[in-house]
Amino acid sequence: MPEDVTTPVIVSSPHSGRYYSWSFMRRTVLDERGVRSSEDAFMDRLVDRAPELGAPLLVAEYPRAYLDLNRAAEELDPAVIEGVRYPTQNPRVSSGLGVIPRVVANGRMIYRGKLGRDEAERRIDTVWRPYHDCLEGLVRSARDKFGEAVLLDFHSMPHEALDSLARPGGRRPEVVLGDRFGASASPDIVEELESAFTEAGLIVSRNAPFAGAYIAQHYGRPLQGRHVVQIEIDRALYMDERLIRPNANFEAVRGLIAGVLARMIGADMGGLPLAAE
């Protein structure tokens, strides 16, 4: 939390958690690099200036491979959890990406065999519910204090996910803004975000290939003054995806994001760098 909350903007990073407990690593069939492949690595560090600018910042500690905070608690996968019935028409669960994921990037299995239902419920009770209780509290507080809440939900995307979206000249989007095709946020907010990233030198697209998942769907209620935009950043901009390490442009991208946040918050940057090289 900032010393003084001066804005309806809330910043979150639900997929950057990197606490891989010994008990979890003992159960997975993946090595450390493999199990981290679905992590939005270092996104929490890229957005860590939000409190300096007056906005609350909520970041996950547990990793997405352990529990996915951008899924509903009911999105249980019977292929990885014992005693669960198959849901009706849920493509996320069918693909192994329920609240307790079955796979990481490129469809690699996390476990050999299934988890007990009690283990799944324990993870939801001790990780999912506290995170969402906190997030709901932040959204309500902003709505009560400022008349609206604007949740900027930051994620990262594999560079290869953008291959099909390359534009004339070979340039592909570097940022994808997801507002569920207008259902989760006011157009004015999305347009301001797009303008901020574009003026910082990045190529932006909307809702393709990521339109926003559970957090945008659940918390985004524009008519009630609750706005959510899912923001996906190309990992290749700031990290070595193979080694899962920040690259030489990391601090420049961190500064660029701070500039975007300052613009959305209306804060004084105080000399913080505005754009990447």
C-alpha positions in Angstrom: 0.0 0.0 0.0 1.2 3.6 -0.7 1.4 6.0 2.3 -1.6 7.8 0.8 -3.9 6.3 -1.8 -4.4 9.1 -4.2 -6.0 7.3 -7.2 -8.8 4.8 -8.1 -6.1 2.8 -9.9 -5.1 -0.6 -8.5 -2.2 -2.6 -10.0 -2.0 -6.4 -9.8 0.2 -9.2 -10.9 -1.5 -12.6 -10.3 1.0 -14.8 -12.2 4.4 -13.6 -11.2 4.6 -15.6 -7.9 7.8 -17.6 -7.6 7.5 -19.4 -4.2 8.1 -23.0 -5.3 7.8 -24.9 -2.1 9.8 -28.1 -1.5 6.6 -30.1 -1.2 5.3 -28.9 -4.5 8.6 -29.5 -6.3 8.7 -33.0 -4.9 5.3 -33.7 -6.6 6.0 -32.2 -10.0 7.7 -34.2 -12.8 9.2 -31.0 -14.2 12.6 -29.4 -13.5 12.8 -25.9 -12.2 13.0 -24.2 -15.6 10.2 -26.3 -16.9 7.8 -25.6 -14.1 8.5 -21.8 -14.3 7.6 -21.7 -18.0 4.1 -20.5 -17.4 5.2 -17.9 -14.8 4.9 -14.2 -15.7 8.5 -13.9 -14.5 9.5 -10.6 -12.9 6.3 -8.8 -13.7 6.0 -7.9 -10.0 9.3 -6.1 -10.3 8.3 -4.3 -13.5 5.2 -2.7 -11.8 6.8 -2.2 -8.4 6.7 1.6 -8.6 2.9 1.8 -8.4 2.9 2.5 -4.6 5.4 5.4 -5.1 2.8 6.9 -7.5 -0.1 6.5 -5.0 -1.7 3.2 -6.2 -2.0 -0.1 -4.3 -0.1 -3.0 -5.7 -1.2 -6.6 -5.2 1.2 -9.4 -6.3 1.0 -13.2 -6.0 3.6 -15.2 -4.0 2.6 -18.7 -5.1 3.2 -19.5 -8.8 0.7 -20.1 -11.5 1.8 -23.8 -11.8 0.6 -24.3 -8.2 -2.6 -22.4 -8.4 -4.0 -20.0 -11.0 -5.5 -16.9 -9.5 -6.9 -15.8 -12.9 -9.4 -18.7 -12.8 -12.6 -19.2 -10.8 -12.3 -21.4 -7.7 -14.9 -23.7 -9.3 -12.8 -24.4 -12.4 -11.6 -27.8 -11.2 -10.0 -30.2 -13.7 -11.1 -33.8 -13.2 -8.0 -35.0 -15.2 -5.8 -33.8 -12.4 -8.1 -33.7 -9.3 -9.7 -36.8 -7.9 -13.5 -36.9 -7.4 -14.4 -34.0 -9.7 -17.0 -34.2 -12.5 -16.3 -32.9 -15.9 -17.5 -29.3 -16.4 -19.8 -28.3 -19.2 -18.1 -26.5 -22.1 -15.1 -25.0 -20.3 -12.2 -24.8 -22.7 -9.8 -23.6 -20.1 -10.3 -26.7 -17.9 -10.3 -28.9 -21.0 -6.9 -27.6 -22.1 -5.5 -28.3 -18.6 -5.6 -24.7 -17.4 -8.1 -24.8 -14.6 -7.6 -23.2 -11.1 -5.2 -26.1 -10.3 -3.3 -26.4 -13.6 -2.6 -29.7 -15.2 0.0 -28.4 -17.7 2.5 -25.6 -18.1 3.6 -24.0 -21.4 3.5 -26.1 -24.5 1.2 -28.6 -22.8 3.8 -30.2 -20.5 2.3 -32.2 -17.7 3.0 -30.9 -14.2 2.2 -34.1 -12.3 2.2 -37.8 -12.7 -1.2 -39.0 -11.6 -3.9 -36.9 -9.8 -4.1 -34.7 -6.7 -6.6 -35.5 -3.9 -9.7 -33.2 -3.7 -8.6 -32.2 -0.2 -5.3 -30.9 -1.5 -7.0 -28.9 -4.2 -9.4 -27.4 -1.7 -6.5 -26.6 0.7 -4.7 -24.6 -2.0 -7.9 -22.7 -2.8 -8.6 -21.9 0.9 -5.1 -20.8 1.7 -4.0 -19.0 -1.5 -6.9 -18.3 -3.8 -9.4 -17.0 -1.3 -7.0 -14.7 0.6 -5.8 -13.1 -2.7 -9.3 -12.5 -4.0 -10.6 -11.3 -0.6 -7.8 -8.7 -0.7 -8.5 -7.7 -4.3 -12.2 -7.4 -3.7 -11.4 -5.2 -0.7 -9.1 -2.9 -2.8 -11.7 -2.6 -5.5 -14.5 -1.8 -3.1 -12.4 0.7 -1.2 -11.4 2.6 -4.4 -15.0 2.6 -5.6 -16.2 4.0 -2.3 -13.5 6.6 -2.1 -13.2 7.8 -5.7 -16.5 6.7 -7.2 -14.8 4.2 -9.4 -12.1 1.5 -9.4 -9.6 0.9 -12.2 -7.8 -2.4 -12.0 -4.7 -2.7 -14.2 -4.0 -6.5 -14.2 -0.5 -7.1 -15.5 0.7 -10.3 -17.2 3.4 -11.3 -19.7 3.0 -13.4 -22.8 5.5 -15.7 -24.7 7.0 -14.0 -27.7 5.9 -16.9 -29.9 2.2 -16.3 -29.0 2.3 -13.2 -31.2 3.6 -14.9 -34.4 0.2 -14.9 -36.0 -0.4 -11.2 -35.3 2.6 -9.8 -37.1 1.7 -6.6 -39.0 2.9 -5.4 -42.4 6.7 -5.0 -42.2 7.0 -7.9 -39.8 6.2 -5.9 -36.6 4.0 -7.7 -34.1 2.1 -6.4 -31.1 4.2 -5.9 -28.0 1.3 -5.2 -25.7 -2.2 -6.7 -25.7 -4.9 -4.9 -23.8 -7.9 -7.2 -22.9 -11.2 -5.6 -21.9 -13.3 -8.6 -23.0 -14.4 -6.7 -26.1 -15.6 -3.7 -24.1 -17.4 -5.7 -21.3 -14.9 -5.1 -18.5 -13.8 -1.5 -18.8 -14.8 1.9 -20.1 -13.6 2.6 -23.7 -12.0 5.9 -22.4 -9.8 4.0 -20.0 -8.7 1.5 -22.6 -8.0 4.3 -25.1 -5.9 6.2 -22.6 -3.9 3.0 -21.9 -3.4 2.3 -25.5 -2.3 5.9 -26.1 0.2 5.7 -23.2 1.9 2.5 -24.5 1.9 3.7 -28.1 3.4 7.0 -27.3 6.1 5.1 -25.3 7.0 3.4 -28.5 5.3 0.0 -28.3 2.9 -1.6 -30.7 -0.5 -2.3 -29.1 -3.4 -4.6 -30.0 -6.7 -5.2 -28.2 -8.3 -8.5 -27.2 -6.2 -10.7 -29.5 -5.0 -13.2 -28.6 -5.9 -12.4 -25.0 -9.2 -10.7 -24.1 -9.1 -11.2 -20.4 -9.9 -14.2 -18.2 -11.5 -14.6 -14.7 -10.3 -11.4 -13.1 -11.5 -9.2 -15.9 -14.8 -11.1 -16.2 -15.5 -11.2 -12.4 -14.4 -7.7 -11.3 -15.1 -5.7 -14.5 -18.4 -4.0 -14.1 -18.1 -0.7 -16.0 -21.7 0.4 -15.3 -21.0 0.0 -11.5 -17.8 1.9 -11.8 -15.5 -1.2 -11.6 -13.1 -1.3 -14.6 -10.5 -4.0 -15.4 -8.0 -4.2 -18.2 -5.8 -7.2 -18.6 -2.4 -6.0 -19.8 -0.1 -8.5 -21.5 3.6 -7.6 -22.2 5.8 -9.4 -24.6 8.4 -11.3 -22.5 11.1 -10.8 -25.1 11.1 -7.1 -24.3 12.6 -7.5 -20.9 13.8 -11.1 -20.3 15.6 -14.1 -21.8 12.7 -16.5 -22.0 14.9 -19.6 -22.3 17.0 -18.8 -19.2 14.2 -17.0 -17.4 16.5 -14.0 -16.6 16.0 -10.2 -17.0 17.8 -8.9 -20.2 19.7 -5.7 -20.7 16.5 -3.8 -21.4 14.8 -4.7 -18.2 15.2 -1.4 -16.4 14.2 0.6 -19.4 10.9 -1.4 -19.7 10.4 -1.0 -15.9 10.8 2.8 -16.4 8.4 2.7 -19.4 5.7 0.9 -17.3 6.2 3.4 -14.5 5.5 6.2 -17.0 2.4 4.5 -18.2 1.2 4.0 -14.6 2.0 7.7 -13.8 -0.1 8.8 -16.8 -3.0 6.6 -15.7 -2.7 7.7 -12.1 -2.0 11.4 -12.9 1.0 11.3 -10.7 4.3 13.3 -11.0 7.0 11.0 -12.2 9.6 12.9 -10.2 12.4 12.2 -12.7 11.6 8.5 -13.3 12.5 7.4 -16.9 9.6 7.4 -19.2 10.5 5.1 -22.1 12.5 2.1 -23.2 15.5 2.6 -25.5 
